[in-house]
Amino acid sequence: MLLGNAPYFDRVFIQLGPFPIYWYGVIIGSGVLLGLWLAIREAERRGLPKDLFIDVVLLAVPIAIICARTYYVIFEWNYYSENPSQIFNIRQGGLAIHGGLIGAIITAIVFAKVRRVSFWKLVDIAAPSILLGQAIGRWGNFMNQEAHGGPVTHEFLEGLHLPSFIINQMNINGTYYHPTFLYESLWSITGVIILLLLRKVNLRRGELFFTYLIWYSIGRFFIEGLRTDSLMLGPLRVAQVISIVIIVVSIIFIAVRRKMGYADKRYLEA
């Protein structure tokens, strides 16, 4: 929805009386639903109950949102300690993917134990869905004109052969910025395709999930270096530090699980 002749999109999807519905929430919700659809299809092929991923999503999504917001607020505490009324205001963004991922993994561990299903089977099936949700969710940042990179020229953006609506949206107060949301979205979509192809390779159980973690973290590390709104820990960008930790830990887990015989089962095994 365009604001008259203004060269950018309105953040509000629809106004229901005094209650605005924001594009940010609509896009994230769409990512969750498409990811859920993808997971349900694969779960049925792998012999799991059709409603299993509906149940886990109903638990994981709200917990992930709470953790994503908590993570963000912790690293922006200087601001929120002075503006406590804004802590629960997520309509304008402020959800950290790494925080949400932590919450979702913890939820999946507990859920798998309670429902007596393999945690590794669960997250292997979910991996492409999570990455798809992230790819779609980044367009919520686009609508909010956030999570962008540093200043660039109009000619630079045109040189990327981007459609005009993206170029116009990257014009913020007269300055054009790197569309880092787009870089990450495209990186994630590529990762989804790779993960779907790897399903046929019949990797050891758990390794599709670790491939997702490694792939996303590599892209996030480099893209984060372009952003202007990074959460910081002293002179370090938090997302880059976490990305390196995830890559190293994932590789260690793959090696140890193979050596100890914890990864003998294959993805396609019943």
Buried (B, 14 or more C-beta within 10 A) or exposed (E): EEEEEEEBBBBBBEEEEEEBEBBBBBBBBBBBEBBBEBBBBBBEEBEBEEEBBEEBBEBBBEBBBBBBBBBBBEBBEEEBEEEEEBBEEBBEBBBBBBBBBBBBBBBBEEBBEEEEBBBBBBBBBBBBBBBBBBBBBBBBBBBBBBBBBEEBEEEEBEEEEBEEEBBBBBBEEEEBBBBBBBBBBBBBBBBBEBBBEBBEEEBBBBBBBBBBBBBBBBBBBEBBBBBEEBBEEEEEBBBBBBBEEBBEBBEEBBEEBBEEEBBEBEBEEE
